[in-house]
Amino acid sequence: MLTVGNRKLGGRLIWSFSLPSGVPGTCPGASPACLSHCYAQAFERYRPATVARYRRNLQLSRRRDFARRVRAFLVAHAVRVVRVHVGGDFYSAAYARKWVRVITRSPRVRFYLYTRSWRVPAVRPIIDHMAGLPNCRVWYSCDVDTGVPVAVPAGVRLAWLQTAPDDPPPLPVHLLFRVRRLRSALPADGAPVCPAEVGPRPRVTCERCGHCWRPEQATRVSLPVLPPNTQEGPRDR
């Protein structure tokens, strides 16, 4: 069901739950840019055992007792932090509501998630509800195809996927991810960049950094920044 760590998450602190990625059935808010650069889909292409596990998770997620099963797993393994969906996304309102039950009934566990299902009208209110829960951090994933939402609820932060040199993040965004060919040494004074993408350096893991999942005041790593976008305000593309 849940698995612990990976090269980016690090160690044994952060567990994850994932579904098959890159398909409309599990990624209803996916954009062309997202699908073209989906790291989860590329990873699954070479890991048949991972694909099989994610497919089992999809079947489990459709069960009426899914929330109870996840909650029991968290207790049995003393899980402290959960990344919801390294692969896949909230594919329906009913499924998202199951995660609300898991999160509200697990107050000692911290949850965090990136989602493009904010683009799905039936699912977005439930995701926004998660953002208001004290033990959950919600990130809207955005890119050149999605643009940024006109209204951003309290508790929601914005992450931008940069796919081309002429695709600067609209400011303000709270975190920048870049496709591999764009990663390089970074100057200062602009959009914060995921430290796992900055090199050369000892690898910074999600466990060590905590920017995505810890409370605002508890983040451990200062994020590097890119130069500010010359355009004024956020773009809605």
C-alpha positions in Angstrom: 0.0 0.0 0.0 2.3 2.8 1.2 6.0 2.6 0.6 8.8 4.3 2.5 11.3 6.6 1.0 13.0 6.9 -2.4 16.0 8.7 -3.7 14.3 12.1 -3.5 12.1 11.6 -0.4 15.1 10.1 1.5 15.5 7.9 4.6 12.7 6.3 6.5 10.6 9.3 7.6 8.4 10.0 4.6 6.0 7.3 3.2 4.1 7.7 0.0 1.0 6.4 -1.7 0.7 6.4 -5.5 -1.5 5.4 -8.4 -0.6 4.7 -12.0 0.3 8.0 -13.6 -0.1 9.8 -16.9 -3.6 8.4 -17.8 -6.9 10.3 -17.8 -8.4 7.9 -15.4 -6.0 8.7 -12.6 -4.7 12.2 -13.6 -7.9 14.1 -14.7 -6.2 17.5 -14.3 -3.1 16.7 -16.2 -1.9 19.2 -18.8 0.1 18.6 -22.0 3.2 20.0 -20.3 2.7 17.7 -17.4 2.2 14.6 -19.5 5.2 15.4 -21.7 7.6 15.6 -18.7 6.0 13.2 -16.2 8.8 11.8 -14.1 6.5 9.2 -12.5 5.4 7.9 -15.9 9.0 7.6 -17.0 9.9 5.8 -13.8 7.0 3.4 -14.1 8.0 2.5 -17.7 11.1 0.7 -16.4 9.7 -0.7 -13.2 7.0 -3.3 -13.8 6.8 -4.2 -10.1 6.1 -0.6 -9.3 3.3 -0.4 -11.9 1.8 -3.6 -10.5 1.8 -2.1 -7.0 0.3 1.2 -8.2 -2.5 -0.8 -9.9 -3.2 -2.7 -6.7 -3.4 0.7 -4.9 -5.9 1.9 -7.5 -8.1 -1.1 -6.8 -7.8 -0.6 -3.1 -8.7 3.1 -3.5 -12.1 2.1 -4.9 -13.0 0.1 -1.9 -15.5 1.5 0.6 -13.1 0.6 3.5 -10.1 2.3 1.8 -9.8 5.1 4.5 -9.9 2.5 7.3 -7.3 0.4 5.7 -4.9 3.4 5.2 -5.5 4.5 8.7 -4.7 1.0 10.1 -1.5 1.0 8.0 -0.4 4.3 9.4 -0.9 3.2 13.0 0.7 -0.2 12.4 3.9 1.3 10.9 4.0 4.4 13.1 4.0 6.6 10.0 4.8 10.3 10.7 4.8 11.9 7.2 2.9 10.9 4.0 3.4 12.2 0.5 0.1 11.6 -1.2 0.6 10.7 -4.9 4.2 10.5 -6.1 2.3 9.1 -9.1 -1.4 9.6 -10.0 -3.8 12.2 -8.5 -7.3 12.7 -7.1 -9.3 11.1 -9.8 -12.8 11.7 -8.4 -14.6 13.5 -5.6 -15.4 10.3 -3.8 -11.8 9.3 -3.8 -10.6 12.7 -2.5 -13.2 12.5 0.3 -11.6 9.2 1.4 -8.3 11.0 1.9 -10.1 13.8 3.9 -11.2 11.0 6.3 -7.7 9.6 6.5 -6.2 13.0 7.2 -8.8 14.2 9.8 -8.5 10.9 11.7 -4.7 11.0 11.7 -3.9 14.2 13.5 -0.4 13.1 14.5 0.6 12.4 10.9 1.7 15.2 8.5 0.4 14.9 4.9 1.4 16.8 1.8 0.5 16.7 -1.8 0.9 18.2 -5.2 -2.1 18.2 -7.5 -3.4 19.3 -10.8 -6.9 18.1 -9.9 -7.5 21.6 -8.7 -8.6 22.0 -12.4 -11.4 19.5 -11.9 -14.5 21.4 -10.6 -16.0 18.4 -8.7 -12.7 17.7 -6.9 -11.3 21.2 -6.2 -13.5 22.0 -3.2 -12.4 18.8 -1.5 -8.8 19.6 -2.1 -9.3 23.1 -0.8 -10.9 21.6 2.3 -7.7 19.5 2.8 -5.7 22.7 2.7 -7.6 24.0 5.7 -6.7 20.9 7.8 -3.8 21.6 10.3 -1.8 18.5 9.4 -2.0 18.8 5.6 0.0 21.0 3.1 -1.6 21.4 -0.3 0.2 22.5 -3.4 -1.5 23.4 -6.7 0.8 22.2 -9.5 0.8 24.7 -12.4 2.6 25.1 -15.7 2.5 27.0 -19.0 -0.7 25.1 -20.0 -2.6 25.4 -16.8 -1.6 28.9 -15.9 -2.2 30.0 -12.3 -5.7 30.1 -10.7 -7.3 33.5 -10.3 -8.2 32.8 -6.7 -5.9 30.8 -4.4 -7.5 29.6 -1.1 -5.8 30.2 2.2 -3.5 27.3 3.0 -2.8 26.5 -0.7 0.6 27.2 -2.2 1.6 27.3 -5.9 4.3 25.1 -7.5 5.4 25.9 -11.1 6.9 23.4 -13.6 9.3 25.2 -15.9 9.7 23.4 -19.2 11.5 25.9 -21.4 14.0 28.9 -20.9 11.3 31.3 -22.1 8.8 29.9 -19.6 9.6 31.8 -16.4 7.4 31.3 -13.4 4.8 33.9 -12.8 5.3 35.6 -9.5 4.4 35.0 -6.8 4.8 31.3 -6.9 6.0 29.4 -3.8 8.2 26.8 -5.4 9.8 26.1 -8.8 10.5 22.8 -10.4 12.4 22.6 -13.7 12.8 19.8 -16.3 16.3 18.3 -16.1 17.8 20.1 -19.1 17.1 23.5 -17.4 18.8 22.8 -14.1 22.0 24.8 -13.5 23.6 27.1 -10.9 21.2 29.7 -9.8 21.5 33.4 -9.1 19.3 35.1 -6.4 16.2 37.2 -5.9 13.2 35.4 -7.4 11.2 32.2 -7.3 12.4 29.6 -4.8 13.7 26.4 -6.4 13.4 22.9 -5.1 16.8 22.3 -3.5 17.0 18.7 -4.8 17.4 20.3 -8.3 20.3 22.5 -7.5 23.8 21.3 -8.0 26.5 20.4 -7.6 25.9 19.6 -3.9 25.2 16.8 -1.6 21.7 15.6 -2.4 19.0 17.4 -0.4 16.1 15.1 0.3 12.5 16.0 1.1 13.1 14.5 4.6 16.0 16.9 5.3 14.5 20.0 3.6 10.9 19.9 4.8 9.8 23.0 2.8 6.9 21.1 1.3 5.5 19.4 4.4 6.7 21.1 7.6 4.9 24.1 9.1 6.1 27.4 7.6 8.3 28.2 10.6 9.9 24.8 10.7 11.5 24.5 7.3 15.1 23.4 7.6 16.7 24.4 4.3 16.9 27.9 2.8 15.8 27.5 -0.8 17.8 29.0 -3.7 16.0 31.4 -5.9 15.8 32.4 -9.6 15.8 36.0 -10.9 12.4 37.6 -10.7 10.0 37.5 -13.7 9.9 40.9 -15.4 6.1 40.6 -15.9 3.9 42.1 -13.2 1.8 39.8 -11.2 0.7 36.2 -11.9 -0.3 35.2 -15.4 -3.5 33.3 -16.1 -2.7 31.3 -19.2 
